[in-house]
């Protein structure tokens, strides 16, 4: 191997609040975490990410550059986030449009959160959902952008 720039993985230039737990085999770059956060194994948190208090990020998840994640957020296993609508290989052509996650949000395993969207407070994103448009406060997303409000959900767990 010829003169590599970097071979190490791990945590670089990041800050963690009180009571945080970070598993082995993570890549975290220039991120800030509030108090009592958990980052599971095989998670990548890219540059300029800010997480509030009580954020739990499960294994095999990608938190893309520039994201803001509120307090009391659960991110399930294998969640993928994206921050570029029109990826380009050339320098200077890339525009970062990270998703924004509000407070008390739950994101199910294997969900995909596309660039530039906002998930408002108290929303729930179902496992495997693809989120490509903004999610209002208190809404539930299932499948691809099927947004249910609280009035759509009946007491037995079904939908109207």
N, C-alpha and C positions, 0 to 999 in steps of 0.2 A: 504494500500500500504506500503510495507516494505522498508524504508530507500532509496529512489531513489537518483541517482546521480544527475540528472537534470530534472526538469519539465518545464523549461521555453523555449519558442521559441523566435525568433527574430533575432537580429543582434549581432554578437559576433566578436570582434577583427578585425574589418574591417575599411577601410578608404575610404572616398568619397571626390571627388574634388568639386570645386565651382558649385553651381547651380543644384545639384543633387536632385531628388525627389524619395522617396521610400514609397510605399504604405504600409498599414497595412497588417498584416498576412503574413509576409515573414520570411524565414529562410536564413540568410546570414552569412557564417562562414569564417573568415580570408580571405576576398576578398578585392581587391583594384579596385576602380572605378575612372576614369578620370573625367573631368568636364562635366556638363550638361547631366548626365545620368538619366535614368528613370527605375525604377524597379516596375512592377505592383504587384497586390495582388496575394497571393498564389504562389509566386515564391520561388524556393530554389536555392541558389548559394552556392556550396560546397567549401571546403578548397582550398587555393592556386589558386584562379581564379583572373586573371587580365583583366580588361576591359579598353579600351581606352576612348577617349572623345566621347560624343554624341552617346552613346549606349542606345538603347531602348529595354527593355525586357518586353514583355507583360505577362499577367496573366497565371497562371497554367503551368509555364515552369520550367524545371530542367536544370541547368547549372552545369555539373559534375566537380568533383575535377580536378584541374590542367589545366583547359582550359585557353587559351589566345584568347581574342576577340579584334580585331582592332578598329579603329575609325569609326564613322558614320555607325554603324551597327544596323539593325532592326531585332529583334527576335520576331516572332509572338506568338499568344496565343497557349499554349499547346505543345510547342516544347520540345522534349525529346532528351537529349544527353547522350551518354554512353562512359565509359572510360576503360572497361575491356572486352577483346575478349573472355577470358576463365574464367568466374567467378568461384571462389572456396570459400568454406566456411572456410577452414583451414587457420590458421595464417601463414604468410610468403609465401603463394602461389600466392597472388594477385599481378598483375603488372598493374600499371596505364598507360594507353595510351590515353590521352584526345585528342579530336578533336582540331584543330586550325582554327580560323576564321580570315580572312584577313580584310582589310579596305573596306568600302562602300559595304558591303554584306547585302542582304535582305533575310531573312528566313521566309517563309510563315507558317501560323498556322498549327499545328499538324504534322510538319515535324519531322523525326527521324534522328539524326546524329550519326552514329556508331563510335566506337573507332578508334583512330589513323589516321583519315583522315584529310586532309587540304582542306579548302575551300578558294581559292585564292581571291585576290582583285576583286571587281566589279561583283562578281557572284550573281546569284539569285537562290534561292531554292524555288520551288513551294510548295503550301500548300499540306500537306499530303505526300510529297516526302520521300523516304527512301534513305539516302545517305550512301553508304558503300565503296565508292572509292573516291580518290582525285578529286576535282573539279577545273579545270583550270580557270585562270583569265578571267572574262567577260562571263563565260558560264552560261547557264540556265539549272537547273535540274528539270525534271518533273517525276512523278511516281517513279519507283525504278531505280535509276541510269541511266535514259535516259538523257544523257548530250547533250545539244544543244549548238553549238557555235553561235556567232552573224551571221555568214553567213547562218546558217540553218533557221533563223527566217526571214520571209518576212515582208514587211512594214505594211500589214494589220493585223499583229498579228498572222498569221498562221505559219506553218512550211513547209519546202520543203520535 
